[in-house]
């Protein structure tokens, strides 16, 4: 293909992706019903339900504006060869190809972050604030940004430097060594996320002695779950939305509970939520999804190795000669349809796993506190109770509340 044809192809993909996402958003918004599904009547008070629908509308409208903005920006940059221009400008100051590539990605990141800043501010301090979710202070927002930049420079710099070095040294053969580096890095992050990265953003404290801790321990013992420690994290510092997860590999598992979750749930509900998480572990969902992402990464890097040294591709984005960083961007855009497809497949698998984890919690603990916890979480987060099935199929990593409740009811029969 010539560089002009490649540019048209890339623009076609960007526009098609935009239309695809927007149509789904539109379908989803239209399927929002003013009546609650029968099984969920009584879950919301009428004014609460109206609020949840208003939340969906506000978010959809906001995302319509942000995506239209980023589409226009992408098209302008593509049509006027903005990527080539940026790389060319930096190359007058930096000649080392690896440092040049890092500077190129760094500048792109900073530029896009500055352009996105008004939207981030509006989302956090206007929308989330209006619906009562926002707990982020201006200070926390600024500190998060600074820490994010610092971590981006350290981790992005180290990982980026290693990967670019492999590309320039090994040429087309880089892909399998890069795969090993990325796999080792994600394993490292998985092990040390809770102990290294999370404390930079949140305060973690051990769960105090008491009946909740006793109940969690008793459950872990009953199902033979290798529980190491239980932490409470100050999620309330940023948002009233709640969560729970566990991390760590092998024999040492750390459970992390959001303070917002503890606040609004009974001890039985909290144990049931953890039983669901334990279900993911016991059913090997976590290992399986790591293996699958490894396979996806292998496919992506292999395909990348065929295009990374393609001169036409660089020219398509406005570079004057072969450019590795520009080809990385071009590849990312060309890869969109494949990542969309793998994303849908991953969501299908994830929804199946959610049912399995719910079933595990129902069998090893109890269904009713899990059901009431899921209902509470839906109400507190103003979740959309009637999303469009196609939207769910493409975008939902979890089944809808109604689907999960119905699946658990079937178990009981
Ligand atoms: Zn789950």
Boltz pocket constraint, residues with backbone or C-beta under 6 A from the ligand:
constraints:
  - pocket:
      binder: B
      contacts: [[A, 276], [A, 277], [A, 280], [A, 353], [A, 354], [A, 357]]
      max_distance: 6.0
